[in-house]
Amino acid sequence: MSRAQLLLIAARCAVVLIAARCAVVLSLASLAGLFLTAGQLVDSGDGLDLHGTAAVVLHITTGLLALLLVLRAVLTRTGVWAAATAVVLFALTFFQAALGSPLTVDAHVAGSLAAVVLCTWLCAWTFAHHGTASAAAEPAGSRSEQETTAP
């Protein structure tokens, strides 16, 4: 691959990572909205419409996050675990929706806690990664690689 092709891939990966960061922050915001409206539902039975809307937003944002992290994993051949975790989180949101009745509230609460853990881990992972711009922009055998392997 030429240096220009590597730079193009690196730029695309950086954009995908920024978009994933936005999606995960929106997912966390949606989870916060779900927790707030869940409290209203338990206390007074109000807020079912808001809770449902926040759940739909969570489906959309986690689906987008999964798509972006899978795309990044394909482009960079790294971050496969993060992509798989995002897919599991996306699937969990639908499982949560299926459990959203008064009879299954215990499982619904446990699933919501799992969603928070997964989403928080994905948020930390996306912000801990600086993208692949520096690694992809340097061809194999480049100066920086030679410096680290020199005696």
C-alpha positions as CSV (number, residue, x, y, z in Angstrom):
1,M,0.0,0.0,0.0
2,S,1.2,3.5,-0.8
3,R,1.7,6.1,1.9
4,A,-1.3,8.1,0.5
5,Q,-3.6,5.1,0.8
6,L,-2.4,4.5,4.4
7,L,-3.1,8.1,5.2
8,L,-6.6,7.9,3.7
9,I,-7.4,4.8,5.8
10,A,-6.0,6.5,8.9
11,A,-8.2,9.6,8.3
12,R,-11.3,7.4,7.8
13,C,-10.5,5.5,11.0
14,A,-10.1,8.8,12.9
15,V,-13.5,10.0,11.7
16,V,-15.1,6.6,12.6
17,L,-13.6,6.8,16.1
18,I,-14.9,10.3,16.6
19,A,-18.3,9.3,15.5
20,A,-18.2,6.3,17.8
21,R,-17.3,8.6,20.7
22,C,-20.3,10.7,19.9
23,A,-22.6,7.6,19.7
24,V,-21.4,6.2,23.0
25,V,-21.8,9.5,24.8
26,L,-25.4,9.8,23.4
27,S,-26.0,6.2,24.6
28,L,-24.9,7.1,28.1
29,A,-27.1,10.1,28.0
30,S,-30.0,7.9,26.9
31,L,-29.3,5.5,29.7
32,A,-29.4,8.4,32.2
33,G,-32.7,9.4,30.8
34,L,-33.9,5.8,31.2
35,F,-32.9,5.7,34.8
36,L,-34.6,9.1,35.6
37,T,-37.8,8.0,33.9
38,A,-37.6,4.6,35.6
39,G,-37.6,6.3,38.9
40,Q,-40.8,8.2,37.9
41,L,-42.4,5.0,36.8
42,V,-41.7,3.2,40.1
43,D,-42.7,6.2,42.2
44,S,-45.9,7.4,40.5
45,G,-46.4,5.4,37.3
46,D,-45.8,8.5,35.2
47,G,-43.3,8.9,32.4
48,L,-43.9,5.8,30.4
49,D,-43.9,7.8,27.1
50,L,-40.5,9.4,28.0
51,H,-39.1,6.0,29.1
52,G,-40.2,4.5,25.8
53,T,-38.7,7.4,23.8
54,A,-35.4,7.1,25.7
55,A,-35.4,3.4,24.9
56,V,-35.8,4.0,21.2
57,V,-33.0,6.5,21.3
58,L,-30.9,3.9,23.1
59,H,-31.6,1.4,20.4
60,I,-30.6,3.9,17.7
61,T,-27.4,5.1,19.4
62,T,-26.2,1.6,20.4
63,G,-26.9,0.3,16.9
64,L,-24.9,3.2,15.4
65,L,-22.1,2.5,17.9
66,A,-22.0,-1.2,17.0
67,L,-21.9,-0.3,13.3
68,L,-19.1,2.2,13.8
69,L,-17.0,-0.1,16.0
70,V,-17.4,-3.0,13.6
71,L,-16.4,-0.8,10.7
72,R,-13.4,0.4,12.6
73,A,-12.4,-3.2,13.5
74,V,-12.7,-4.1,9.8
75,L,-10.6,-1.1,8.7
76,T,-7.9,-1.5,11.4
77,R,-8.0,-5.2,12.2
78,T,-8.0,-4.1,15.9
79,G,-10.7,-3.5,18.5
80,V,-12.6,-6.7,17.7
81,W,-13.5,-7.1,21.4
82,A,-14.9,-3.6,21.6
83,A,-16.9,-4.2,18.4
84,A,-18.3,-7.5,19.8
85,T,-19.1,-5.8,23.1
86,A,-21.0,-3.0,21.2
87,V,-23.0,-5.7,19.3
88,V,-23.8,-7.4,22.6
89,L,-25.0,-4.1,24.0
90,F,-27.2,-3.4,21.0
91,A,-28.8,-6.9,21.3
92,L,-29.2,-6.3,25.1
93,T,-31.3,-3.2,24.4
94,F,-33.9,-5.3,22.6
95,F,-33.8,-8.0,25.3
96,Q,-34.4,-5.2,27.8
97,A,-37.4,-4.0,25.8
98,A,-38.9,-7.5,25.8
99,L,-38.5,-7.5,29.6
100,G,-40.1,-4.1,30.2
101,S,-43.2,-5.2,32.1
102,P,-44.2,-5.1,35.8
103,L,-43.9,-8.9,36.0
104,T,-40.3,-9.0,34.8
105,V,-39.0,-5.8,36.5
106,D,-36.2,-7.7,38.4
107,A,-34.7,-9.0,35.2
108,H,-35.2,-5.6,33.6
109,V,-33.3,-3.8,36.3
110,A,-30.4,-6.4,36.2
111,G,-30.3,-6.0,32.4
112,S,-30.2,-2.2,32.8
113,L,-27.2,-2.5,35.1
114,A,-25.4,-4.7,32.6
115,A,-26.1,-2.1,29.9
116,V,-24.6,0.6,32.0
117,V,-21.5,-1.5,32.6
118,L,-21.1,-2.3,28.9
119,C,-21.7,1.2,27.8
120,T,-19.4,2.8,30.3
121,W,-16.6,0.3,29.3
122,L,-17.2,1.2,25.7
123,C,-17.0,4.9,26.5
124,A,-13.7,4.4,28.3
125,W,-12.4,2.3,25.5
126,T,-13.3,4.8,22.7
127,F,-11.8,7.7,24.6
128,A,-8.6,5.7,25.5
129,H,-7.8,5.0,21.9
130,H,-6.2,7.8,19.9
131,G,-7.0,6.3,16.5
132,T,-4.7,4.7,14.1
133,A,-3.4,7.8,12.3
134,S,0.2,7.4,13.5
135,A,0.4,3.7,13.0
136,A,-1.3,3.5,9.6
137,A,0.5,6.5,8.2
138,E,3.9,4.9,8.7
139,P,4.7,2.1,6.2
140,A,6.4,-1.1,7.4
141,G,10.1,-0.6,8.0
142,S,9.7,3.1,8.6
143,R,12.1,5.2,10.6
144,S,10.2,5.0,13.9
145,E,10.0,1.2,13.6
146,Q,13.7,1.0,12.9
147,E,14.5,3.2,15.8
148,T,12.7,0.9,18.2
149,T,14.3,-2.3,16.8
150,A,17.9,-0.8,16.6
151,P,20.4,-2.2,19.2
